[in-house]
Amino acid sequence: MTDETQVADQTQFAGNRFDRMEWAGAFGDLGTLIPFAVAYISLLKVDPYGMILAFGIANICVGLYYRTPMPVQPMKAIGAVATTQAAQTIVITPGAVYGAGLVTGIIWLVLGMTGAARKVADLVSRPVAIGIIMGLGFSFMFEGIKMMAQGWALGAIGLAGTLLLLPNRVVPVMFLLLLFGAAAAIFQNPALIQEFAGMELGLRLPTWQLGSLTWNELVIGTLFLALPQVPLTLGNAVIAITEENNRLFPRRAVSENRVSVSTGLMNLFGSTIGAIPMCHGAGGMAGHVRFGAHTGGATIILGVFLVGLALFLSGSIETVFRIFPTPVLGVILFLTGGQLALGSCDFGEGKNDRFVTLTTAAFSMWNIGLAFLFGIVLYHAFRKGWVKL
């Protein structure tokens, strides 16, 4: 059992905490949230209000329910297709994104409530699940390196300083990293000070977003966004997050069905107020834990911050996010990936199982859905003697 597992196991029954380590860990998942949010806002012109408000409410509810650092993240396959508009024959609109969230919510709520999510998970061997986690970790690290490469000096200083200060528990390193990033952003763009000074507070209440949803948008959201995401969500946001949570917090274990139901509920709710599809990505938990979180207090803190941002500063969200330079977000993502990969070091004793884990990890760096299918087929091929090393 790792030191982090021991600490998590010892603290989980104390209830949600809100100390400085939980505050620091609360922002350990910004490396995935902010880039996707900015892409949706800038490329698809999605209203940031509903998106950020839904993320905030979902984080609060998840923290209260699970009482572990169960993350809430953007669904990555949907985000990739929507923001790049990879299907050139169609036009992705904000309505199509909301429709994808609605369909996604229904799918995972049904799978969880019927117990089908658990039955599917039972078909997946542990070497496959570990391989998915390892591949995700490496993918996060690689993406973090690419983000740091956009400003090598800033990324190198941020990474070196963070690694040196990670053991520090007096002033959590996440606070220092974000402060460093803010100072660098202002140094590179002094006009940010005036932009921040010009931000105005203004209360805005939620509005119903599905009333204008067209059948065309619903079909596009279903066929091009929601359905291609299903294998990725099953591998990363149901099976892998269940494995990761239960490894770190064995006394507060979750099931695939519970995770599936909460995924469904937060997407059904989110789609009504204009959210992008959300999930419980395994990398998010690694990010929260890496920077100090061990209870649901971290996600509650993040949720309250996001709700306040949406309610009172929704017109200035892009300005707020610009205080986090891309290389600094890359540092967070790189260390999150390292934390996630560390949890997959138990390969198993058999050569066949280790090979399944490694090959699944390799495929996961390219496509988690295909990795999921490939790993299952290869595992059972070994068991039946069809393949031998």
Residue pairs with C-beta under 8 A, 6 or more apart in sequence:
1 9
2 342
4 248
4 289
5 247
5 248
5 250
7 294
8 68
8 248
8 249
8 289
8 294
9 248
9 249
9 250
9 251
11 17
11 294
11 295
12 67
12 68
12 249
12 251
12 252
12 294
12 295
13 251
13 252
14 295
15 67
15 295
16 22
16 63
16 64
16 67
16 295
16 296
16 297
16 300
17 294
17 295
17 297
18 297
18 300
18 301
19 297
20 171
20 172
20 292
21 169
21 172
21 292
21 293
21 294
22 292
22 293
22 294
22 295
22 297
22 298
22 301
23 172
23 175
23 298
23 301
24 172
24 173
24 174
24 175
24 291
24 292
24 293
25 69
25 172
25 174
25 288
25 289
25 290
25 291
25 292
25 293
25 294
25 298
26 288
26 293
26 297
26 298
26 299
26 301
26 302
26 305
27 174
27 178
27 291
27 302
28 174
28 287
28 288
28 289
28 290
28 291
28 292
28 293
28 298
28 332
28 336
29 71
29 73
29 283
29 284
29 287
29 288
29 302
29 332
29 336
30 324
30 329
30 332
31 140
31 144
31 147
31 287
31 329
31 330
31 331
31 332
31 333
31 336
32 73
32 74
32 76
32 281
32 283
32 284
32 287
32 333
32 336
33 55
33 73
33 74
34 321
34 324
34 329
35 147
35 326
35 329
36 74
36 76
36 79
36 83
36 276
37 48
37 51
37 52
37 74
37 317
37 321
38 318
38 321
39 79
39 83
40 46
40 51
40 74
40 79
40 82
40 83
40 97
40 276
41 48
41 51
41 317
41 318
42 318
43 83
43 85
44 82
44 83
44 92
44 93
44 94
44 97
45 94
46 94
46 97
46 274
46 276
47 94
47 274
47 314
48 310
48 314
48 317
48 318
49 204
49 274
49 310
49 314
50 206
50 207
50 209
50 270
50 273
50 274
50 275
50 310
51 274
51 275
51 276
52 306
52 309
52 310
52 314
52 317
53 206
53 273
53 275
53 306
53 307
53 310
53 311
53 314
54 266
54 269
54 270
54 273
54 274
54 275
54 278
55 72
55 275
55 278
55 303
55 306
56 302
56 303
56 304
56 305
56 306
56 307
56 308
56 309
56 310
57 269
57 303
57 307
58 72
58 266
58 269
58 270
58 278
58 303
59 72
59 299
59 300
59 302
59 303
59 306
60 299
60 300
60 303
60 304
60 307
61 266
61 303
62 70
62 71
62 72
62 262
62 266
62 280
62 296
62 299
62 303
63 70
63 295
63 296
63 297
63 298
63 299
63 300
63 303
64 296
64 300
65 262
65 296
66 245
66 252
66 254
66 262
66 296
67 252
67 295
67 296
68 245
68 248
68 249
68 252
68 254
68 285
68 294
68 295
68 296
69 284
69 285
69 288
69 289
69 293
69 294
69 295
69 296
69 298
69 299
70 241
70 245
70 254
70 280
70 285
70 296
70 299
71 241
71 280
71 281
71 283
71 284
71 285
71 287
71 288
71 299
72 266
72 278
72 279
72 280
72 284
72 299
73 237
73 278
73 279
73 280
73 281
73 283
73 284
74 276
74 277
74 278
74 279
75 104
75 229
75 232
75 233
75 237
75 276
75 277
75 278
75 279
76 232
76 236
76 281
77 228
77 229
77 232
77 369
78 97
78 100
78 104
78 225
78 226
78 228
78 229
78 276
78 277
79 276
80 86
81 87
81 92
81 224
81 225
81 228
82 92
82 96
82 97
82 100
82 225
82 276
85 91
85 92
87 224
90 220
90 224
91 220
92 220
92 224
92 225
93 217
93 220
94 274
95 212
95 213
95 214
95 217
95 221
96 217
96 218
96 220
96 221
96 224
96 225
97 221
97 225
97 276
97 277
98 209
98 210
98 213
98 217
98 221
98 271
98 274
98 275
99 213
99 217
99 218
99 220
99 221
99 222
99 225
99 226
99 271
100 221
100 222
100 225
100 226
100 229
100 277
101 221
101 267
101 268
101 270
101 271
101 275
101 276
101 277
101 278
102 210
102 213
102 218
102 221
102 267
102 268
102 271
103 218
103 221
103 222
103 226
103 227
104 226
104 229
104 233
104 263
104 264
104 267
104 277
105 263
105 264
105 265
105 266
105 267
105 268
105 269
105 270
105 271
106 264
106 268
107 226
107 230
107 264
108 117
108 233
108 238
108 260
108 261
108 263
108 264
108 267
109 260
109 261
109 263
109 264
109 265
109 268
110 116
110 264
111 117
111 120
111 257
111 260
111 264
112 256
112 257
112 258
112 259
112 260
112 261
112 262
112 263
112 264
113 257
113 261
115 257
117 234
117 238
117 256
117 257
117 259
117 260
118 255
118 256
118 257
120 234
120 256
121 234
121 238
121 239
121 242
121 256
123 376
124 239
124 372
124 375
124 376
125 353
125 356
125 375
125 376
125 379
126 243
126 348
126 353
127 347
127 348
127 353
127 354
127 356
127 357
127 360
127 375
127 379
128 356
128 357
128 360
128 372
128 375
128 376
128 379
129 239
129 240
129 243
130 243
130 344
130 346
130 347
130 348
130 357
130 360
131 344
131 356
131 357
131 358
131 359
131 360
131 361
131 363
131 364
131 371
131 375
132 235
132 236
132 239
132 240
132 360
132 361
132 364
132 368
132 371
132 372
132 375
133 240
133 243
133 244
133 282
133 340
133 341
133 343
133 344
134 340
134 341
134 344
134 357
134 358
134 360
134 361
134 364
135 360
135 361
135 362
135 363
135 364
135 365
135 368
135 371
136 236
136 240
136 282
136 283
136 337
136 340
136 364
136 368
137 283
137 286
137 337
137 338
137 339
137 340
137 341
137 342
137 343
137 344
138 337
138 341
138 361
138 364
138 365
139 337
139 364
139 365
140 283
140 286
140 333
140 334
140 336
140 337
140 340
141 333
141 334
141 337
141 338
141 341
142 337
142 365
143 330
143 333
143 337
144 330
144 331
144 332
144 333
144 334
144 335
144 336
144 337
145 330
145 334
146 330
147 155
147 326
147 327
147 329
147 330
147 333
148 154
148 155
148 156
148 158
148 159
148 327
148 330
148 331
148 334
149 155
149 327
149 330
150 326
150 327
150 330
151 325
151 326
151 327
152 327
154 184
154 325
154 327
154 328
155 327
155 328
155 330
155 331
157 180
158 177
158 180
158 181
158 327
158 328
158 331
159 331
159 334
159 335
161 173
161 176
161 177
161 180
162 173
162 176
162 177
162 331
162 335
163 335
165 173
165 176
166 173
169 292
172 291
172 292
173 291
174 291
174 292
177 328
177 331
177 332
178 324
178 328
180 328
181 323
181 324
181 325
181 328
181 329
182 323
182 324
184 325
184 328
185 192
185 322
185 323
185 324
185 325
186 192
186 193
186 323
188 325
189 322
192 319
192 322
192 323
195 319
195 322
196 319
196 323
199 313
199 316
199 319
199 320
200 315
200 316
201 312
201 313
202 312
202 315
203 311
203 312
204 310
204 311
204 312
204 314
205 311
206 273
207 273
207 274
208 272
208 273
209 271
209 272
209 273
209 274
210 271
210 272
225 277
226 277
228 369
229 277
230 369
231 368
231 369
231 370
231 372
231 373
232 368
232 369
233 263
233 279
234 372
235 364
235 368
235 369
235 371
235 372
236 279
236 281
236 282
236 283
236 368
237 259
237 263
237 279
237 280
237 281
237 282
238 256
238 259
238 260
238 263
238 280
239 256
240 282
241 259
241 280
241 281
241 282
241 285
242 254
242 255
242 256
242 259
243 282
244 282
244 285
244 286
244 340
244 343
245 252
245 253
245 254
245 285
246 253
246 254
247 343
248 285
248 289
248 343
259 280
262 280
263 278
263 279
263 280
266 278
267 275
267 277
267 278
269 275
270 276
270 277
270 278
282 340
283 336
283 337
283 340
284 336
286 336
286 337
286 339
286 340
286 343
287 332
287 333
287 335
287 336
287 339
288 298
288 299
289 339
290 335
290 336
290 338
290 339
291 332
291 335
292 298
293 299
309 317
309 320
310 317
313 320
344 357
344 361
347 353
347 354
347 357
347 358
348 354
348 357
351 389
352 382
352 389
353 379
355 378
355 382
355 389
356 375
356 378
356 379
356 382
359 374
359 375
359 378
360 371
360 372
360 374
360 375
360 378
361 371
362 371
363 370
363 371
363 374
363 375
364 371
378 387
381 387
382 388
